[in-house]
Amino acid sequence: LPTLFLSLFLQAKMSRPVQARRLEGIDKNIWVEFVKLADTYSTVNLGQGFPDFPPPDFLKQAFVRALGREDHALHQYTRAFGHPPLVKILAQFFGKLLGRELDPMTDVMVTVGAYQALFCCFQAFVDEGDEVIVIEPFFDCYETMVKMAGGTPVFVPLRPKAPNDGKLMSSADWQLDPAELASKFNKRTKAIVLNSPNNPLGKVFSRGELQLIADLCVKHDVLCISDEVYEWLVYDGKEHVRIASLQGMWDRTVIIGSAGKTFSATGWKVGWAMGPNRLLQHLRTVHQNSVYHCATAAQEAVAQGFQREFALYGKPDSYFVQLPKELQQKRDWLVQSLDAVGMKPIVPEGTYFLVADISAFKSDVPDVPNSNEPYDSRFAKWMVKNKGLAAIPLSAFCCEAHKSNYNHLIRFCFAKEEATLKAANEILQKWKQEKNSP
Ligand code: PMP
């Protein structure tokens, strides 16, 4: 009898491979690893990109009002492709900025964060054998999402040029080589992913740079997936130019946005995709066959946030005016802290990220020749474990073949309370003193 049980048990155990082929090679995720390290060791977490300050009061109050409404309707499903008040105000708001009338029901779709909007784009547009151009360094999920859709990511790097006489490097010093970019477009190219302002560098693409990309998209009949989640976070009077507003681009662009970044509420996971119906209809197909519907009360609160901002657009009380002002100051503090200890900052023109050069710290964390792990990754792990300061290695934002080009750089997030940035400064100062003492 026991033998019978044993053989039945062995038969019941699955032995066939369970993993779908599309998951091969994409199972590791840098965020899972580094978020865990930061949770375990960090006293100051400047790693993952989220504010440690609250969203504005008007937004929190809108959420509380939404939950407390008598009719309970906001606790139930709403329209699958976006809560009507939210798609209406998004169409009105961005229609004004883009100088064209948007149909809220066909040209806007609400998603579970910008992440899901990106996922819908790649699933909707990319077939086996299609190529998608990705500008490097890039938000890491672009590569894996293209691969999961069966496509091939084709990388084109931003190339740094040394700044003039002793000045700090700026994210504007990182530029595309026009000939190199043009060489990546061919018959198989289905889309290009643009992320301006760019995570991780903070680069804000100029009108001229966007025109270069737009001309190539039109020439080769290529789509543009424009991730603009940091659109309000631009500094020093720089302008965020929407590529969809350039000649010939509306028809071939999906704009992606995030209430998480816009209103400092990353945990709400409200995002959107915007574009012509001929593109968005395919995103709706992916959405209705996967997520179908996003949290109603959060959408209602974000709608109210945008209604407020629509009325205050460009005025000093607007959150979209105040937030970048505050963040610019935080950026400047972190630039100073890092510069003072010799961790050379690349001054970002936008986003809430700052990339710094760790080359001067090699004596603290010696390189291991022929190691499989990029130096920046080992450095970031050492720093969080030994100094309590969390940051993200830049090799997480590039393809496998190019990791050595970025392994002297790490990314900090400065969307943090003054006290957090001061604590980071103290860690850096102490570290510098220890380095200087014999
Ligand atoms: N795009 C970029 C460039 C991002 O940095 C992020 C978040 N880190 C996202 C998209 C995802 O945004 P969300 O939290 O709204 O899904």
Residues whose N, C-alpha, C, O or C-beta is under 5 A from the ligand:
A	BS01	PMP	G49 V112 G113 A114 Y115 F139 N199 D227 V229 S258 G260 T266 V270 G271
